[in-house]
């Protein structure tokens, strides 16, 4: 790991790790509090496949990439904010030198001009999650266009249609109950897994929800519009769209040098204001427990963490 000298004097009030809605919202509010901020953005957003995002007040239906573009344009008005693109934090350690900079972040950049490390008084973790989809050959061809992961984000556009819910995790039954709010034509596909037990299957059946346990051979459709689920053996179930339950993994390897509390899924545990168990380290968005959130919720968490961080820097305790 790098030491203090490796920063070459590069020092900021706050490093924000992640350039999604949570991180950019935190950066904006920190800038308005006259903090110097470095946003480190690897440029690999989890929602890159999503054409439109919903539920964000005044921006309903906007492309996630357009939302990031607008946010960056707003940040450009604040001279205390810098954004390092195509850059990642490879390690983060506390230092015990006694000066104001509590953390040293080691950086790896694919662009020019990235220093090897930077010192910061505080860090906001907004790295989001990596996701793994069920192993179905054509799933990625429909993901973000007619197959989605977030019911609150995308179910309105699919209401009253014949839908699939595909997944292999134990929360599949709960997700089925939620999606049934938008349609009474729902089939749950466990893809050969034991994600739904027999008691749950009976409960779902009583609500008119079908459980299909056979492995999925592939999805059918054209130009992003799914039309059917093809099962092992050749049977087809026609659908108009649907949802998939990915498995999510926190992108937090760079925190291995810190003893910070996590939940059973590996997400960072915070108080209601975004503080983690390590003083000066905050988290917002999908990286924080309980995990995936709507964009507007992640942005709100970033704003709240920024406000509390500023109060903490000056030693002011508030009702936050």
C-alpha positions as CSV (number, residue, x, y, z in Angstrom):
1,X,0.0,0.0,0.0
2,X,1.1,3.6,-0.7
3,X,2.2,5.9,2.1
4,X,1.6,9.6,2.7
5,X,4.5,10.7,0.6
6,X,3.1,9.0,-2.5
7,X,0.3,11.5,-2.7
8,X,2.8,14.2,-3.8
9,X,0.8,16.7,-1.7
10,X,-2.5,15.9,-3.5
11,X,-5.1,16.4,-0.8
12,X,-8.8,17.0,-0.6
13,X,-11.5,17.3,2.0
14,X,-13.5,14.3,0.6
15,X,-12.9,11.5,-1.9
16,X,-16.2,10.2,-3.4
17,X,-15.7,6.7,-4.7
18,X,-18.3,6.2,-7.5
19,X,-19.9,8.4,-10.1
20,X,-23.5,7.3,-10.0
21,X,-26.5,9.2,-8.6
22,X,-25.4,8.7,-5.0
23,X,-21.8,9.8,-5.6
24,X,-22.6,12.7,-7.8
25,X,-25.4,13.9,-5.5
26,X,-22.9,13.7,-2.6
27,X,-20.3,15.7,-4.6
28,X,-22.8,18.4,-5.5
29,X,-23.9,19.0,-1.9
30,X,-20.3,18.8,-0.6
31,X,-19.2,21.4,-3.2
32,X,-22.0,23.7,-2.1
33,X,-20.6,23.5,1.4
34,X,-17.2,24.7,0.0
35,X,-15.5,21.3,0.4
36,X,-12.8,20.2,-2.0
37,X,-14.0,17.0,-3.6
38,X,-12.5,14.3,-5.8
39,X,-14.9,12.0,-7.5
40,X,-13.3,8.7,-8.6
41,X,-15.4,7.0,-11.3
42,X,-14.5,3.7,-12.8
43,X,-17.2,4.2,-15.5
44,X,-18.9,0.9,-15.2
45,X,-22.5,1.6,-14.0
46,X,-24.7,-1.3,-13.1
47,X,-27.6,0.2,-15.0
48,X,-25.7,0.7,-18.2
49,X,-28.1,-1.6,-20.0
50,X,-31.1,0.3,-18.9
51,X,-32.6,2.6,-21.6
52,X,-34.9,4.5,-19.3
53,X,-35.1,5.1,-15.6
54,X,-38.3,5.9,-13.8
55,X,-39.5,7.4,-10.5
56,X,-37.0,10.3,-10.4
57,X,-39.0,13.4,-9.9
58,X,-38.8,15.8,-12.9
59,X,-36.7,13.2,-14.8
60,X,-39.2,10.3,-15.1
61,X,-38.2,8.1,-18.1
62,X,-34.7,9.6,-18.5
63,X,-31.8,7.6,-19.7
64,X,-29.4,6.8,-16.7
65,X,-26.5,8.0,-18.9
66,X,-28.3,11.3,-19.6
67,X,-28.9,11.7,-15.9
68,X,-25.2,11.3,-15.2
69,X,-24.4,13.7,-18.0
70,X,-26.7,16.4,-16.6
71,X,-25.3,15.9,-13.1
72,X,-21.7,16.3,-14.3
73,X,-22.6,19.5,-16.2
74,X,-24.0,20.9,-12.9
75,X,-20.8,19.9,-11.1
76,X,-18.7,21.7,-13.6
77,X,-19.9,25.0,-12.1
78,X,-18.1,24.2,-8.9
79,X,-14.3,24.8,-9.0
80,X,-13.6,22.7,-5.9
81,X,-14.8,19.5,-7.6
82,X,-12.6,17.3,-9.8
83,X,-13.7,14.0,-11.5
84,X,-11.2,11.3,-12.4
85,X,-12.7,9.2,-15.1
86,X,-11.8,5.6,-15.9
87,X,-10.1,5.5,-12.4
88,X,-10.6,3.2,-9.5
89,X,-9.6,3.2,-5.8
90,X,-7.5,0.1,-5.4
91,X,-7.0,0.5,-1.6
92,X,-8.0,2.7,1.2
93,X,-6.2,2.9,4.5
94,X,-6.5,5.1,7.6
95,X,-3.3,6.9,8.6
96,X,-2.3,7.7,12.1
97,X,-0.1,10.7,11.4
98,X,-2.3,13.0,13.5
99,X,-2.9,15.5,10.7
100,X,-6.3,16.4,9.2
101,X,-6.1,13.9,6.4
102,X,-7.5,10.7,7.9
103,X,-7.3,8.5,4.7
104,X,-4.9,7.6,1.9
105,X,-6.6,6.3,-1.2
106,X,-4.5,4.5,-3.8
107,X,-5.6,5.2,-7.3
108,X,-5.4,3.4,-10.6
109,X,-6.3,5.4,-13.7
110,X,-6.6,4.4,-17.3
111,X,-6.4,8.1,-18.3
112,X,-3.5,10.5,-18.0
113,X,-2.8,12.7,-15.0
114,X,-4.0,10.4,-12.3
115,X,-1.8,10.5,-9.2
116,X,-0.8,7.3,-7.5
117,X,-2.6,8.3,-4.3
118,X,-4.6,11.0,-2.7
119,X,-5.1,12.1,0.9
120,X,-8.6,12.9,2.2
121,X,-10.2,14.0,5.5
122,X,-13.3,11.8,4.7
123,X,-14.5,9.3,2.1
124,X,-17.9,8.6,0.7
125,X,-18.3,5.1,-0.7
126,X,-20.9,5.1,-3.6
127,X,-19.5,2.2,-5.7
128,X,-22.9,0.4,-6.2
129,X,-22.9,-3.3,-6.9
130,X,-21.9,-5.8,-9.4
131,X,-24.5,-8.2,-10.6
132,X,-24.6,-11.7,-11.9
133,X,-27.7,-12.8,-13.9
134,X,-28.9,-16.4,-14.2
135,X,-27.1,-18.4,-16.8
136,X,-29.5,-18.1,-19.7
137,X,-27.9,-17.6,-23.2
138,X,-30.0,-14.7,-24.5
139,X,-30.9,-13.0,-21.3
140,X,-28.5,-10.0,-21.8
141,X,-30.1,-9.3,-25.2
142,X,-33.4,-8.4,-23.4
143,X,-32.1,-7.0,-20.1
144,X,-33.0,-3.4,-19.7
145,X,-35.4,-3.4,-22.6
146,X,-38.2,-5.9,-21.8
147,X,-36.7,-7.8,-18.9
148,X,-35.9,-5.7,-15.8
149,X,-34.7,-6.2,-12.2
150,X,-36.6,-3.4,-10.4
151,X,-40.4,-3.7,-10.1
152,X,-40.8,-0.2,-8.6
153,X,-38.8,1.2,-11.5
154,X,-40.3,-0.6,-14.5
155,X,-43.5,-2.5,-13.6
156,X,-45.8,0.4,-14.6
157,X,-44.9,0.0,-18.3
158,X,-45.7,-3.8,-18.0
159,X,-48.9,-3.7,-16.1
160,X,-51.6,-6.2,-16.9
161,X,-49.3,-8.1,-19.3
162,X,-48.2,-11.7,-19.2
163,X,-45.0,-11.5,-17.3
164,X,-42.1,-13.8,-16.2
165,X,-40.1,-13.6,-13.0
166,X,-36.9,-15.5,-13.3
167,X,-34.6,-16.2,-10.4
168,X,-32.7,-18.6,-8.2
169,X,-32.7,-16.9,-4.8
170,X,-34.7,-17.5,-1.7
171,X,-36.5,-14.1,-1.9
172,X,-38.2,-15.1,-5.2
173,X,-41.6,-15.6,-3.6
174,X,-41.6,-12.2,-2.0
175,X,-40.7,-10.6,-5.3
176,X,-43.5,-12.5,-7.0
177,X,-46.0,-11.1,-4.5
178,X,-44.8,-7.6,-5.2
179,X,-44.9,-7.9,-9.0
180,X,-48.4,-9.4,-8.8
181,X,-49.5,-5.9,-7.8
182,X,-49.1,-4.9,-11.5
183,X,-50.4,-8.0,-13.2
184,X,-52.6,-11.1,-12.6
185,X,-50.7,-13.1,-15.3
186,X,-47.4,-13.9,-13.7
187,X,-45.3,-17.1,-14.0
188,X,-42.3,-17.6,-11.7
189,X,-39.4,-19.5,-13.3
190,X,-37.0,-21.1,-10.8
191,X,-34.7,-22.3,-13.6
192,X,-34.3,-25.7,-12.0
193,X,-33.4,-24.3,-8.6
194,X,-35.1,-24.7,-5.2
195,X,-35.8,-21.0,-4.9
196,X,-39.5,-21.6,-4.1
197,X,-40.5,-24.4,-1.7
198,X,-43.7,-26.4,-1.9
199,X,-45.5,-24.3,0.8
200,X,-44.6,-21.1,-1.0
201,X,-45.7,-22.6,-4.3
202,X,-49.1,-23.4,-2.8
203,X,-49.4,-19.8,-1.5
204,X,-48.5,-18.3,-4.9
205,X,-51.0,-20.7,-6.7
206,X,-53.8,-19.5,-4.4
207,X,-53.0,-16.0,-5.7
208,X,-53.1,-17.2,-9.3
209,X,-49.3,-17.1,-9.7
210,X,-47.8,-20.1,-11.6
211,X,-44.5,-21.6,-10.6
212,X,-42.5,-23.3,-13.3
213,X,-39.5,-25.3,-12.0
214,X,-38.0,-26.7,-15.2
215,X,-34.6,-25.3,-16.3
216,X,-34.8,-22.5,-18.9
217,X,-33.2,-23.4,-22.2
218,X,-33.4,-19.8,-23.5
219,X,-35.5,-16.7,-24.1
220,X,-37.1,-15.9,-27.5
221,X,-37.8,-12.6,-29.1
222,X,-36.4,-9.9,-31.4
223,X,-34.7,-6.5,-31.0
224,X,-34.9,-6.5,-27.3
225,X,-38.6,-7.5,-27.1
226,X,-39.0,-10.9,-25.3
227,X,-41.9,-13.1,-26.5
228,X,-41.4,-16.4,-24.8
229,X,-39.5,-18.5,-22.3
230,X,-38.3,-21.8,-23.8
231,X,-37.9,-24.6,-21.3
232,X,-35.8,-27.7,-21.3
233,X,-37.6,-30.2,-23.4
234,X,-38.9,-27.6,-25.9
235,X,-42.1,-26.3,-24.2
236,X,-42.7,-22.6,-24.5
237,X,-44.4,-20.1,-22.2
238,X,-45.4,-16.9,-24.1
239,X,-44.7,-13.7,-22.2
240,X,-44.8,-9.9,-22.9
241,X,-42.0,-9.0,-20.6
242,X,-40.8,-9.7,-17.2
243,X,-38.3,-9.4,-14.4
244,X,-35.1,-11.2,-13.3
245,X,-33.6,-11.5,-9.9
246,X,-29.8,-11.0,-10.2
247,X,-27.3,-11.9,-7.6
248,X,-25.6,-8.7,-6.3
249,X,-22.1,-8.4,-5.1
250,X,-20.7,-5.3,-3.4
251,X,-17.8,-3.7,-5.2
252,X,-15.8,-3.1,-2.1
253,X,-12.5,-5.0,-2.4
254,X,-10.6,-1.7,-1.9
255,X,-11.8,-1.6,1.7
256,X,-10.1,-4.9,2.7
257,X,-7.6,-2.9,4.8
258,X,-10.3,-1.4,7.0
259,X,-12.2,-3.1,9.8
260,X,-15.7,-1.8,8.8
261,X,-19.0,-3.4,9.7
262,X,-20.9,-5.2,6.9
263,X,-24.3,-7.0,6.7
264,X,-24.7,-10.6,5.7
265,X,-24.6,-9.7,2.1
266,X,-21.4,-7.8,2.3
267,X,-22.9,-4.3,2.1
268,X,-21.7,-1.5,4.4
269,X,-23.7,-1.1,7.5
270,X,-24.5,2.6,8.2
271,X,-26.6,4.7,10.6
272,X,-29.5,6.6,9.1
273,X,-27.2,9.4,8.0
274,X,-24.7,7.2,6.1
275,X,-22.0,6.9,8.7
276,X,-20.2,3.6,8.8
277,X,-18.5,2.0,11.8
278,X,-15.2,3.7,10.7
279,X,-15.0,7.4,11.6
280,X,-14.8,9.6,8.5
281,X,-16.1,6.8,6.2
282,X,-19.6,7.2,4.8
283,X,-21.7,5.1,2.4
284,X,-24.6,5.9,0.1
285,X,-26.6,4.1,-2.6
286,X,-26.4,0.5,-3.4
287,X,-23.1,-0.1,-1.6
288,X,-24.9,0.5,1.7
289,X,-27.2,-1.9,3.4
290,X,-29.8,-3.1,2.4
291,X,-28.4,-2.8,-1.2
292,X,-30.2,-1.9,-4.5
293,X,-32.3,1.2,-4.4
294,X,-34.1,3.4,-7.0
295,X,-32.0,6.2,-8.4
296,X,-33.8,8.9,-6.6
297,X,-33.3,7.1,-3.3
298,X,-29.6,6.7,-3.9
299,X,-29.3,10.4,-4.8
300,X,-31.1,11.3,-1.6
301,X,-28.8,9.1,0.4
302,X,-25.8,10.9,-1.2
303,X,-27.2,14.3,-0.3
304,X,-27.9,13.3,3.3
305,X,-24.4,11.7,3.8
306,X,-22.8,14.9,2.4
307,X,-24.7,17.1,4.8
308,X,-23.8,15.0,7.8
309,X,-20.2,14.7,6.7
310,X,-19.9,18.5,6.6
311,X,-21.3,18.7,10.1
312,X,-18.9,16.0,11.3
313,X,-15.9,17.8,9.8
314,X,-16.6,21.0,11.8
315,X,-17.7,19.1,15.0
316,X,-21.4,20.0,14.8
317,X,-23.8,17.4,16.0
318,X,-27.3,17.7,14.7
319,X,-30.6,15.7,14.6
320,X,-29.4,13.9,11.5
